[in-house]
Amino acid sequence: MSLEGYDKLVEEFKYLLEVEKPKTAQEKLVAAALGDRSENADYQAAKEKLRFIDKRLFYLNKMIQNAVVIDPSLHDHSRVSFGSSVFVTNLNTDEEERYTLCGVLESEPENGLISIHSPLAKAMLGKEEGDIFTIKLPKETKEYEIEKIEYINIFSLKKNIRTKPDFSFH
């Protein structure tokens, strides 16, 4: 993943651990003080929210520990590699398309950001401008020609960047 992607994971982890979890634990304590916990909706809601936070913290911690951070701006993009923005012509339709290879958690296929592990990305890896490659899909085979390869910052292309309001559970 890119450095920005890694930073976003760490930011969410810290926010949940340092802000959201303590706030929810306090809500649970206040609700518990109101009496019978078995019929206390506020207590049950806070308890459930803490469970969701803990699951998300566990997931984020695993992703952070296993992350391989790559700065694609330091790579040569004469061949398709992680972080490359690849401009291709679909030879079946003659349409031009752009794909940027990124990490799984950074991908937004609808915006041309595709996971490095996707079949399309795997077919492009190592190719140069002018190369033609094919990708077999369940119902058809598509053929592409690489027109241009360049580096464009992944996060400048993202449309769905999570921020602190997105980190909390409502």
RABELRA-V730341 format. One record per pair of residues at least 24 apart in sequence whose ideal C-beta (glycine too) atoms are under 6 Angstrom apart, sorted by sequence separation. I is the first residue (numbers start at 1). GAP is how many residues later the second one is. D is the distance in whole Angstrom. If there is no record, write none. Layout:
BEGIN
i,gap,d
I,GAP,D
I,GAP,D
END
This chain:
BEGIN
i,gap,d
24,25,5
24,26,5
21,32,5
20,33,6
82,34,6
16,37,6
86,38,6
16,41,6
80,44,5
113,44,6
80,45,5
13,47,4
79,47,5
80,47,5
106,48,6
111,48,5
79,49,5
92,50,6
9,51,6
91,52,4
102,52,5
108,52,6
9,54,6
90,54,6
91,54,6
9,55,5
88,56,4
89,56,5
100,57,6
88,58,6
89,58,6
87,60,5
6,61,5
87,61,4
6,63,5
86,63,5
84,65,5
85,65,5
1,66,6
3,66,6
85,67,4
3,68,6
80,69,6
77,72,5
77,73,6
77,74,5
5,98,6
5,101,4
1,102,3
1,105,6
52,117,5
49,120,5
20,148,5
15,149,6
4,151,4
2,152,5
15,152,5
12,155,5
END
